[in-house]
């Protein structure tokens, strides 16, 4: 069974999507209107209603990756890969519509408040996103071809003992967007080269 087909099961969805479908091994997930996961570092406002599906990763080091296509309709529409420990301890790597330019890579690490960072423009995709667990820490990488990877961020979640990994879709100011996920893998493997992602 593929990860895409596994995620058709409602039990994996911590927050359910507006719609969900599988066609030719592409899992299409519809974000609900005005949904997000973010804790504003300036105001403390918590958003925690974006659809996300979470899986139990293998013990030790592992890698989770997916290819994404996003039907961008409004600023901040995005698809993401996410690592989750608790509502106030989590991180995501997003393929997101910048409000003032092309779709862009963003990352958010939340330890109480969210610390978000702008990556680089990715145009309209598709794009591969990956989370690697390394000795209790994590690395985010992105790729435009699934072969050559670029480091987006390395971080810790303060030793969070119980994490899940998966996907997320959001439309913080819009009426929803559709994200196609395919080529998803979750493997008990170690990332050997942090900066070139091999």
Order of alpha helices (4+ residues) and beta strands (2+ residues): alpha-beta-beta-beta-beta-beta-beta-beta-beta-beta-beta-beta-beta-beta-beta-beta-beta
